[in-house]
Amino acid sequence: MEARQAMGLYHRKRVWYARWYVDGRLQRRSLGTGDRAEAESIYRSITGRSLRRRTKQQRRNGKRATFEAKSPPTTFAELVERYMAFHQSGHSHLRKSSIEAYLVQLRRFRERWGRLGVDDLNERAIDEWCEDRNAAGLSNATLKAERQVLRVFLRWVRDRDFISRVPRIPQTRGVPKNKPRPLAESDLTAIFKEIGSSPKPQVRALESFCVVQLHCGLRREEVRFLSWDDVDFDAGEVLVTNKPDEGFTIKDAEERAIRMNSALYKYLDQLRRQRTDHEPWVCVNERYAQWSLGVSKWMRELFNDAGIGTQKGTSHRFRHTFATHLLRSGTDLATLRDLLGHSDISVTSRYLGASPQRAEAVAALAHLPGPGGSPDEEREQLH
């Protein structure tokens, strides 16, 4: 009997085909059916072996095991290749278009600094690269994007202890920062109404995620890794802490405590009593497991179904809403910086543009005397 090695099935023009080896020669055959289960049955009768089907998560786990088993890199080129493999193996949360843009820039870094050792990249080399890019006539927005890729890349390799420190990267001046986009009350009403009535279990499971982010102003990853141990009901606080064992580090490592308002306290207390699972995470998906990075996809679905639009459907808008409403209620900038976990108050100052107090403060100067006397005296003369 000839030895056969099963190769698998593939689909073409609505028909399943089989391929396998016989004495080292590849054989192909149409199975004449478009049904997967029937095709597998025919395949087993032909080859005498069953298919070993792996789920998408199993394939990713296999790639992760291979990825983590590699020895530490010794050159800058190896650092870049490790980071590129990280994005290409499905571990990255970035969109496909963003990953492609990252890979283009990473290849430029590898071409320029590939021969350097892992710790040989310094401020002088980065300054020279910045000068060359400026001389190329690129726009400030492009320069800012390239430097941000370098910044994120170096933080990634530092978090994995491949390098000892991240060298300073100069800021790009003259590029306007994105303005905060707080959600209106009508948007929030539409969002929570959609959560309650959506036929998609993934969308309905976003309720706790949205409530926590709206009332605490947390970042997406901070909500994902918020555990019940971080919710102090006695003190009435939500703690944002680093979890190195889980692979989570807060941006800028700014641990903080946020006071719960009555609405959030009541919601979390009720949620804790209703939960029957043993997951440590406060916000879980429809399977009562920790949300993956795919939460962004379902957040866009939620915003789209609520009529807000996928282009504006990001969970970060709940954080913008939290900060804007605090400013409108009279919260000072320093307190808001601590609540948001910003390392620099200049980042927090972006929210001032969304506060109506700025216009009111300028309008209040109208009563001061000027060259023609005080405004009150002018009004009396008119009457």
NUBAFI-808439 format. One record per residue: y, z negated, x of N, C-alpha, C in turn. Coordinates in steps of 0.2 Angstrom, whole numbers, padded with zeros to 4 digits, always signed. Layout:
N
YZXYZXYZX
...
This chain:
383
-0006+0000+0004+0000+0000+0000+0006+0000+0004
+0011+0004+0003+0017+0005+0007+0022-0001+0006
+0024-0004+0011+0029-0010+0011+0036-0007+0009
+0038-0011+0004+0045-0009+0001+0050-0015+0002
+0056-0014+0003+0061-0019+0004+0066-0017-0001
+0067-0022-0006+0072-0021-0011+0079-0021-0009
+0083-0016-0011+0090-0016-0009+0095-0017-0015
+0093-0016-0021+0098-0017-0027+0099-0012-0031
+0104-0013-0036+0106-0009-0041+0113-0007-0040
+0115-0001-0043+0122+0001-0043+0123+0005-0049
+0129+0006-0051+0131+0009-0058+0135+0015-0056
+0133+0020-0060+0137+0027-0059+0137+0031-0066
+0142+0032-0068+0143+0036-0074+0139+0033-0080
+0139+0027-0081+0136+0023-0086+0129+0022-0086
+0126+0024-0080+0119+0024-0079+0117+0020-0073
+0112+0015-0073+0110+0011-0068+0105+0015-0063
+0106+0014-0057+0102+0017-0052+0099+0012-0047
+0093+0013-0045+0090+0009-0040+0089+0012-0033
+0090+0007-0028+0089+0010-0021+0085+0005-0017
+0080+0007-0013+0075+0003-0009+0073+0007-0003
+0070+0003+0001+0067+0006+0007+0059+0007+0006
+0057+0013+0009+0049+0014+0009+0048+0016+0016
+0045+0012+0020+0043+0014+0027+0050+0016+0031
+0055+0012+0030+0061+0014+0033+0066+0019+0031
+0063+0022+0025+0067+0028+0022+0070+0025+0016
+0077+0027+0015+0080+0024+0009+0078+0029+0003
+0076+0026-0003+0074+0029-0009+0080+0028-0014
+0081+0033-0018+0086+0032-0024+0083+0035-0030
+0084+0031-0036+0081+0034-0042+0086+0032-0048
+0087+0036-0053+0090+0034-0059+0085+0031-0063
+0088+0025-0066+0084+0021-0071+0084+0023-0078
+0089+0028-0079+0090+0031-0086+0092+0026-0091
+0095+0021-0089+0098+0016-0094+0105+0013-0092
+0109+0012-0097+0115+0008-0096+0115+0001-0097
+0109-0002-0099+0108-0009-0100+0106-0012-0094
+0110-0017-0092+0108-0021-0085+0101-0024-0086
+0100-0028-0091+0094-0031-0092+0088-0027-0091
+0088-0021-0095+0083-0016-0095+0082-0013-0088
+0088-0012-0084+0088-0009-0078+0084-0014-0073
+0085-0020-0073+0082-0025-0069+0075-0025-0070
+0073-0025-0077+0065-0025-0078+0062-0018-0075
+0065-0013-0075+0062-0007-0072+0062-0007-0065
+0068-0010-0062+0068-0011-0055+0062-0015-0052
+0061-0021-0056+0055-0025-0054+0049-0022-0054
+0048-0017-0059+0041-0014-0060+0041-0008-0054
+0046-0006-0051+0046-0001-0046+0045-0004-0039
+0049-0009-0038+0049-0012-0031+0044-0018-0031
+0042-0021-0036+0038-0027-0036+0042-0033-0034
+0048-0033-0034+0053-0039-0032+0058-0040-0037
+0060-0046-0038+0066-0047-0043+0072-0047-0039
+0078-0046-0042+0084-0046-0039+0087-0053-0038
+0090-0054-0032+0093-0060-0031+0101-0059-0032
+0103-0062-0038+0110-0061-0040+0114-0067-0038
+0120-0066-0034+0124-0072-0033+0130-0071-0036
+0133-0077-0039+0139-0077-0042+0145-0076-0037
+0151-0075-0040+0157-0074-0036+0158-0080-0031
+0157-0086-0034+0158-0092-0031+0153-0093-0025
+0147-0091-0026+0142-0092-0021+0144-0087-0015
+0146-0081-0017+0148-0077-0011+0154-0079-0007
+0159-0082-0011+0164-0085-0007+0162-0091-0003
+0157-0095-0006+0155-0101-0002+0151-0099+0004
+0148-0093+0004+0144-0091+0010+0149-0088+0015
+0155-0085+0013+0160-0083+0017+0163-0089+0020
+0165-0094+0016+0168-0100+0019+0164-0103+0024
+0157-0104+0023+0153-0107+0028+0153-0103+0035
+0153-0096+0034+0153-0092+0040+0160-0093+0043
+0165-0093+0039+0172-0094+0042+0173-0100+0046
+0171-0106+0043+0172-0113+0046+0167-0114+0052
+0162-0110+0052+0157-0111+0058+0160-0108+0065
+0165-0104+0064+0167-0101+0070+0170-0106+0075
+0170-0104+0082+0173-0109+0087+0180-0109+0086
+0184-0114+0089+0191-0114+0089+0194-0108+0092
+0199-0105+0090+0202-0099+0094+0206-0101+0100
+0206-0097+0105+0209-0098+0111+0215-0094+0113
+0216-0089+0109+0222-0084+0110+0226-0084+0103
+0232-0081+0104+0236-0080+0098+0233-0075+0093
+0230-0070+0096+0227-0064+0093+0221-0067+0088
+0217-0072+0091+0212-0075+0087+0215-0079+0082
+0220-0082+0083+0223-0086+0077+0225-0081+0071
+0228-0076+0073+0230-0071+0068+0224-0068+0064
+0219-0067+0068+0213-0064+0065+0209-0069+0061
+0210-0076+0063+0207-0081+0058+0211-0081+0052
+0217-0081+0052+0222-0081+0046+0221-0075+0042
+0220-0069+0045+0219-0063+0041+0212-0064+0037
+0207-0066+0041+0200-0067+0038+0201-0072+0032
+0205-0077+0032+0206-0082+0027+0208-0079+0021
+0213-0074+0021+0216-0071+0016+0211-0066+0013
+0207-0062+0017+0203-0057+0015+0196-0059+0012
+0195-0066+0013+0188-0068+0011+0189-0072+0004
+0195-0071+0001+0195-0074-0006+0198-0081-0006
+0200-0084-0001+0202-0091-0001+0209-0092-0002
+0213-0087-0002+0220-0087-0003+0222-0087-0010
+0227-0090-0012+0230-0090-0019+0235-0085-0020
+0236-0081-0015+0241-0076-0016+0239-0070-0019
+0243-0066-0022+0241-0060-0026+0239-0055-0021
+0235-0050-0023+0233-0044-0019+0239-0041-0015
+0244-0039-0019+0250-0036-0016+0253-0040-0011
+0253-0047-0012+0256-0051-0007+0252-0052-0001
+0245-0052-0002+0241-0052+0004+0242-0046+0008
+0242-0040+0005+0243-0034+0009+0249-0034+0013
+0255-0037+0010+0261-0037+0014+0261-0042+0020
+0257-0048+0019+0256-0053+0024+0252-0049+0030
+0247-0045+0028+0243-0042+0033+0247-0038+0038
+0251-0034+0034+0255-0029+0038+0259-0033+0043
+0263-0039+0041+0267-0043+0046+0262-0046+0051
+0257-0049+0049+0252-0052+0054+0250-0047+0060
+0249-0041+0058+0247-0036+0063+0253-0035+0068
+0259-0036+0066+0265-0035+0070+0265-0041+0075
+0263-0047+0072+0263-0053+0077+0258-0053+0082
+0252-0050+0080+0246-0049+0084+0248-0044+0090
+0251-0039+0088+0253-0034+0093+0258-0037+0098
+0262-0041+0096+0268-0043+0101+0265-0049+0105
+0262-0054+0102+0260-0060+0105+0253-0061+0106
+0249-0056+0105+0241-0057+0105+0238-0060+0111
+0241-0059+0117+0238-0061+0123+0240-0068+0125
+0245-0071+0121+0247-0078+0123+0241-0083+0121
+0242-0089+0124+0237-0094+0122+0239-0097+0115
+0235-0101+0112+0236-0104+0106+0243-0108+0106
+0245-0111+0111+0250-0115+0111+0256-0113+0116
+0256-0106+0117+0261-0103+0122+0267-0100+0118
+0266-0099+0112+0272-0097+0108+0277-0102+0107
+0283-0101+0110+0289-0105+0110+0295-0103+0107
+0300-0107+0106+0306-0105+0103+0310-0099+0106
+0309-0098+0113+0312-0092+0116+0309-0086+0114
+0302-0086+0114+0299-0080+0112+0301-0078+0105
+0301-0083+0100+0303-0082+0093+0310-0079+0093
+0315-0082+0097+0322-0080+0097+0322-0072+0099
+0318-0071+0104+0318-0064+0106+0316-0059+0101
+0311-0061+0098+0308-0057+0092+0313-0056+0087
+0317-0062+0085+0322-0061+0080+0327-0057+0082
+0329-0057+0088+0335-0052+0090+0333-0045+0090
+0326-0044+0092+0324-0037+0091+0324-0034+0084
+0322-0039+0079+0322-0037+0072+0329-0036+0070
+0333-0040+0072+0340-0039+0070+0343-0032+0072
+0341-0031+0078+0344-0024+0081+0341-0018+0078
+0335-0019+0075+0332-0014+0071+0335-0012+0065
+0341-0016+0063+0344-0014+0057+0341-0016+0050
+0337-0021+0051+0334-0023+0044+0338-0027+0040
+0337-0027+0034+0341-0031+0029+0340-0038+0030
+0345-0043+0028+0344-0050+0029+0338-0052+0024
+0337-0049+0019+0331-0051+0014+0324-0050+0018
+0324-0044+0021+0318-0042+0025+0317-0047+0031
+0322-0049+0034+0321-0053+0040+0319-0060+0037
+0322-0062+0032+0320-0069+0029+0312-0069+0027
+0310-0063+0024+0303-0063+0022+0298-0063+0028
+0300-0059+0033+0296-0059+0039+0296-0066+0043
+0301-0070+0043+0301-0076+0046+0297-0081+0042
+0298-0080+0035+0294-0085+0031+0286-0084+0032
+0284-0078+0033+0277-0076+0034+0275-0080+0041
+0279-0079+0046+0278-0083+0052+0278-0090+0051
+0282-0093+0047+0283-0100+0046+0276-0103+0043
+0274-0099+0037+0268-0101+0034+0262-0101+0038
+0262-0095+0042+0256-0094+0046+0255-0100+0051
+0261-0102+0055+0261-0107+0060+0259-0114+0057
+0261-0115+0051+0260-0121+0047+0252-0122+0046
+0249-0116+0044+0242-0115+0042+0238-0117+0048
+0240-0114+0054+0235-0116+0060+0237-0123+0063
+0243-0125+0061+0244-0132+0063+0240-0137+0059
+0239-0136+0053+0236-0140+0048+0228-0140+0050
+0226-0135+0053+0219-0135+0055+0218-0137+0063
+0223-0140+0066+0223-0142+0072+0221-0137+0078
+0223-0131+0076+0222-0125+0081+0228-0125+0086
+0234-0128+0084+0240-0129+0088+0242-0136+0088
+0246-0138+0093+0249-0145+0093+0255-0146+0089
+0259-0140+0089+0266-0141+0086+0268-0134+0083
+0273-0134+0078+0276-0128+0076+0282-0127+0079
+0283-0121+0083+0290-0120+0086+0295-0119+0081
+0301-0120+0082+0307-0119+0078+0308-0112+0077
+0309-0110+0070+0310-0103+0068+0317-0103+0065
+0322-0099+0068+0329-0099+0065+0329-0097+0058
+0334-0100+0054+0335-0098+0047+0339-0091+0047
+0338-0087+0042+0341-0081+0040+0347-0083+0036
+0353-0081+0038+0359-0083+0034+0361-0077+0030
+0365-0078+0025+0368-0073+0021+0363-0070+0015
+0357-0074+0014+0353-0072+0009+0353-0077+0003
+0355-0075-0003+0356-0079-0008+0349-0082-0010
+0349-0089-0011+0342-0092-0013+0341-0090-0021
+0335-0091-0023+0333-0089-0030+0336-0095-0034
+0339-0093-0039+0342-0099-0044+0337-0102-0048
+0337-0108-0049+0332-0111-0054+0332-0108-0061
+0327-0108-0064+0326-0105-0070+0323-0110-0075
+0327-0115-0078+0324-0120-0082+0322-0116-0089
+0317-0119-0092+0315-0117-0099+0320-0120-0104
+0321-0116-0109+0325-0118-0115+0321-0122-0119
+0324-0126-0124+0320-0130-0128+0315-0126-0133
+0318-0120-0135+0314-0115-0139+0308-0112-0135
+0309-0111-0128+0303-0109-0124+0298-0115-0124
+0300-0121-0123+0295-0126-0123+0291-0127-0129
+0295-0126-0135+0292-0127-0141+0287-0121-0142
+0288-0115-0140+0284-0109-0141+0278-0110-0136
+0279-0113-0130+0273-0114-0125+0268-0119-0128
+0271-0125-0130+0266-0130-0133+0263-0128-0140
+0266-0124-0143+0263-0122-0150+0258-0117-0148
+0259-0113-0143+0253-0108-0141+0247-0112-0138
+0249-0117-0134+0243-0121-0131+0239-0124-0137
+0242-0126-0142+0238-0129-0148+0234-0124-0152
+0236-0118-0152+0233-0113-0157+0230-0108-0153
+0230-0108-0146+0227-0102-0143+0219-0102-0143
+0216-0096-0144+0209-0096-0145+0206-0096-0138
+0210-0096-0132+0207-0096-0125+0206-0103-0123
+0200-0106-0122+0200-0113-0119+0203-0114-0113
+0204-0109-0109+0208-0110-0102+0215-0112-0104
+0218-0108-0109+0225-0109-0110+0226-0116-0114
+0221-0118-0118+0222-0125-0121+0221-0130-0116
+0217-0129-0111+0216-0134-0106+0222-0135-0102
+0228-0131-0102+0234-0132-0098+0238-0137-0101
+0237-0140-0107+0242-0145-0110+0243-0150-0105
+0238-0154-0102+0240-0159-0098+0244-0157-0092
+0242-0151-0089+0245-0148-0083+0253-0147-0085
+0254-0145-0090+0261-0143-0092+0265-0150-0093
+0262-0154-0097+0266-0161-0098+0267-0165-0092
+0262-0165-0087+0264-0169-0081+0269-0165-0077
+0269-0159-0077+0274-0155-0072+0281-0156-0076
+0281-0156-0082+0287-0156-0086+0291-0163-0085
+0287-0168-0085+0290-0175-0085+0290-0178-0078
+0287-0175-0073+0287-0178-0067+0290-0173-0062
+0290-0167-0063+0293-0162-0059+0289-0160-0053
+0282-0161-0053+0278-0160-0048+0277-0152-0046
+0275-0151-0040+0273-0144-0038+0266-0143-0041
+0264-0137-0041+0258-0135-0044+0252-0138-0040
+0252-0138-0033+0247-0142-0030+0247-0149-0031
+0253-0152-0031+0253-0159-0033+0250-0161-0039
+0250-0157-0044+0247-0158-0051+0240-0157-0050
+0238-0152-0047+0230-0151-0046+0227-0157-0042
+0230-0160-0038+0227-0165-0034+0229-0172-0036
+0232-0173-0042+0234-0179-0045+0228-0182-0048
+0226-0188-0046+0220-0192-0048+0222-0198-0052
+0217-0200-0056+0219-0206-0060+0221-0212-0056
+0219-0212-0049+0221-0218-0045+0228-0217-0043
+0231-0212-0044+0238-0211-0043+0243-0213-0049
+0240-0214-0054+0243-0216-0060+0243-0224-0061
+0249-0227-0060+0249-0234-0060+0252-0236-0067
+0248-0238-0072+0250-0239-0078+0253-0246-0078
+0252-0251-0074+0255-0257-0074+0262-0257-0071
+0263-0253-0066+0270-0252-0064+0274-0246-0067
+0270-0242-0071+0273-0237-0075+0275-0231-0070
+0271-0230-0065+0273-0225-0060+0268-0220-0059
+0270-0214-0057+0265-0208-0055+0266-0208-0047
+0261-0209-0043+0262-0208-0036+0259-0201-0034
+0263-0198-0029+0261-0192-0026+0260-0194-0019
+0253-0193-0017+0251-0195-0011+0247-0189-0007
+0247-0190-0001+0243-0185+0003+0235-0187+0003
+0231-0182+0002+0224-0183+0002+0220-0179+0007
+0220-0181+0013+0217-0177+0019+0210-0176+0018
+0206-0181+0015+0199-0180+0014+0198-0174+0009
+0203-0172+0005+0202-0167+0000+0205-0160+0002
+0208-0161+0008+0212-0155+0011+0218-0154+0008
+0222-0159+0005+0228-0158+0002+0233-0162+0006
+0239-0159+0008+0245-0162+0011+0251-0160+0007
+0255-0165+0005+0261-0163+0002+0266-0159+0006
+0269-0155+0003+0274-0151+0007+0279-0156+0010
+0280-0155+0017+0284-0159+0021+0282-0166+0021
+0276-0167+0019+0272-0174+0019+0277-0179+0015
+0281-0177+0010+0285-0182+0007+0282-0186+0001
+0278-0191+0003+0275-0195-0003+0280-0199-0006
+0279-0200-0013+0285-0203-0017+0281-0206-0024
+0285-0209-0027+0283-0212-0033+0288-0210-0039
+0286-0208-0045+0290-0206-0050+0289-0210-0056
+0294-0213-0059+0294-0218-0065+0292-0214-0071
+0287-0216-0074+0285-0212-0081+0290-0214-0086
+0292-0209-0090+0295-0211-0096+0290-0213-0102
+0293-0215-0108+0289-0217-0113+0284-0212-0116
+0286-0205-0116+0282-0200-0118+0276-0198-0114
+0278-0198-0107+0272-0197-0102+0267-0203-0102
+0270-0209-0102+0266-0215-0102+0261-0215-0108
+0264-0213-0114+0259-0213-0120+0254-0208-0120
+0256-0202-0117+0252-0196-0117+0246-0197-0112
+0248-0200-0106+0243-0201-0101+0238-0207-0103
+0241-0212-0106+0236-0217-0108+0231-0215-0114
+0234-0211-0118+0229-0208-0123+0224-0203-0120
+0227-0199-0115+0222-0194-0112+0216-0198-0109
+0218-0203-0105+0213-0207-0102+0208-0210-0106
+0210-0212-0112+0205-0215-0117+0201-0210-0120
+0203-0203-0121+0200-0198-0124+0195-0195-0119
+0196-0195-0113+0192-0192-0108+0185-0195-0107
+0180-0192-0108+0173-0195-0107+0169-0192-0101
+0173-0188-0097+0170-0186-0091+0171-0191-0085
+0169-0190-0079+0169-0194-0074+0173-0191-0068
+0177-0185-0070+0181-0182-0065+0187-0187-0063
+0189-0187-0056+0194-0191-0054+0201-0188-0055
+0201-0182-0057+0208-0178-0058+0211-0179-0065
+0217-0180-0065+0221-0180-0072+0221-0174-0076
+0222-0168-0072+0222-0162-0076+0216-0158-0074
+0212-0156-0079+0206-0153-0078+0206-0146-0082
+0202-0142-0080+0201-0135-0084+0196-0136-0090
+0195-0131-0093+0191-0131-0099+0184-0133-0098
+0181-0133-0092+0175-0136-0090+0175-0143-0087
+0181-0146-0088+0182-0153-0086+0181-0154-0078
+0183-0149-0074+0183-0149-0067+0190-0148-0065
+0191-0149-0058+0198-0148-0055+0200-0141-0056
+0206-0140-0058+0209-0133-0058+0209-0130-0051
+0207-0124-0051+0207-0120-0045+0214-0117-0044
+0215-0113-0039+0221-0109-0038+0222-0104-0044
+0217-0103-0048+0217-0098-0053+0221-0101-0059
+0224-0107-0059+0228-0109-0064+0234-0105-0065
+0236-0102-0059+0242-0098-0060+0241-0092-0065
+0235-0089-0065+0233-0083-0069+0234-0086-0076
+0231-0091-0078+0231-0094-0085+0238-0096-0087
+0242-0098-0082+0249-0100-0084+0253-0094-0086
+0252-0088-0082+0255-0082-0084+0253-0080-0091
+0246-0081-0092+0243-0079-0099+0247-0083-0104
+0248-0089-0103+0251-0094-0108+0258-0092-0109
+0262-0090-0104+0269-0088-0105+0269-0081-0108
+0265-0077-0107+0265-0071-0110+0263-0071-0118
+0258-0075-0119+0256-0076-0126+0262-0080-0130
+0266-0084-0127+0271-0088-0130+0277-0083-0131
+0277-0077-0128+0283-0073-0129+0288-0073-0124
+0286-0077-0118+0291-0077-0113+0291-0072-0108
+0285-0069-0106+0284-0064-0102+0280-0066-0096
+0276-0062-0093+0272-0063-0087+0276-0064-0081
+0282-0060-0080+0286-0060-0074+0289-0067-0074
+0290-0070-0079+0293-0077-0079+0288-0082-0080
+0282-0081-0080+0277-0086-0081+0274-0089-0075
+0278-0094-0073+0276-0098-0067+0277-0105-0069
+0272-0109-0066+0272-0116-0068+0278-0120-0065
+0281-0117-0060+0287-0120-0056+0293-0120-0061
+0293-0117-0066+0298-0117-0071+0299-0124-0074
+0293-0127-0075+0293-0134-0078+0297-0139-0073
+0296-0138-0066+0299-0142-0061+0307-0140-0062
+0308-0134-0062+0316-0132-0063+0318-0136-0069
+0315-0136-0075+0317-0139-0081+0318-0147-0080
+0313-0150-0077+0314-0157-0075+0320-0159-0071
+0321-0155-0066+0327-0156-0061+0334-0155-0065
+0334-0149-0069+0340-0147-0072+0342-0153-0077
+0337-0155-0081+0339-0160-0087+0341-0167-0084
+0338-0168-0078+0340-0175-0075+0347-0174-0072
+0349-0168-0069+0356-0167-0067+0361-0168-0073
+0359-0165-0079+0363-0165-0085+0364-0172-0088
+0359-0176-0087+0359-0183-0089+0363-0187-0085
+0366-0185-0079+0370-0189-0074+0366-0191-0068
+0360-0189-0067+0357-0191-0061+0360-0189-0055
+0361-0193-0050+0365-0191-0043+0360-0186-0039
+0363-0183-0035+0359-0178-0031+0354-0181-0026
+0356-0187-0023+0351-0190-0019+0345-0193-0022
+0346-0195-0028+0340-0198-0032+0336-0192-0034
+0339-0186-0036+0335-0181-0038+0331-0178-0032
+0334-0178-0026+0330-0176-0020+0324-0180-0019
+0324-0187-0020+0319-0191-0019+0313-0190-0024
+0315-0188-0030+0311-0187-0035+0307-0181-0034
+0310-0176-0032+0307-0169-0031+0304-0168-0024
+0305-0173-0020+0301-0173-0013+0304-0168-0009
+0311-0166-0009+0314-0162-0004+0315-0165+0002
+0314-0162+0008+0316-0165+0014+0324-0164+0016
+0327-0159+0013+0334-0158+0014+0337-0157+0007
+0343-0161+0007+0347-0161+0001+0350-0154-0001
+0351-0150+0004+0353-0143+0003+0349-0139-0002
+0342-0141-0002+0338-0137-0006+0339-0140-0014
+0340-0146-0014+0341-0149-0021+0348-0147-0024
+0352-0145-0020+0359-0143-0022+0359-0137-0026
+0353-0133-0025+0353-0127-0029+0353-0128-0037
+0351-0134-0039+0351-0135-0046+0358-0137-0049
+0363-0138-0044+0369-0139-0047+0372-0133-0051
+0370-0127-0049+0372-0121-0053+0370-0121-0060
+0365-0124-0061+0362-0124-0068+0365-0130-0072
+0369-0134-0069+0372-0140-0073+0379-0139-0076
+0380-0140-0082+0387-0138-0085+0392-0143-0083
+0390-0149-0080+0395-0153-0077+0400-0150-0072
+0398-0145-0069+0402-0142-0064+0408-0138-0068
+0407-0135-0073+0412-0132-0077+0417-0137-0080
+0414-0142-0083+0417-0148-0086+0422-0151-0081
+0419-0152-0075+0424-0155-0070+0430-0151-0068
+0429-0145-0067+0435-0141-0066+0440-0140-0072
+0437-0140-0078+0441-0140-0084+0445-0146-0084
+0443-0152-0082+0446-0158-0083+0452-0159-0078
+0453-0154-0073+0459-0154-0069+0465-0151-0073
+0464-0148-0079+0470-0145-0082+0475-0150-0084
+0474-0156-0084+0480-0161-0086+0484-0163-0081
+0482-0161-0074+0486-0163-0069+0493-0159-0068
+0498-0162-0066+0505-0159-0066+0505-0153-0061
+0509-0148-0062+0509-0142-0058+0516-0140-0057
+0517-0134-0054+0524-0132-0053+0529-0132-0059
+0526-0130-0065+0530-0130-0071+0530-0137-0075
+0528-0142-0071+0527-0149-0075+0520-0150-0077
+0519-0155-0081+0512-0157-0083+0511-0152-0089
+0505-0151-0091+0503-0147-0097+0505-0150-0103
+0505-0157-0103+0507-0160-0109+0515-0159-0111
+0519-0159-0106+0526-0158-0107+0527-0151-0109
+0523-0146-0107+0524-0139-0109+0522-0138-0116
+0517-0142-0118+0515-0141-0125+0521-0144-0130
+0524-0150-0128+0529-0153-0132+0535-0148-0132
+0537-0144-0127+0542-0140-0127+0541-0134-0132
+0535-0132-0132+0533-0126-0137+0534-0129-0144
+0533-0135-0145+0533-0137-0152+0540-0139-0154
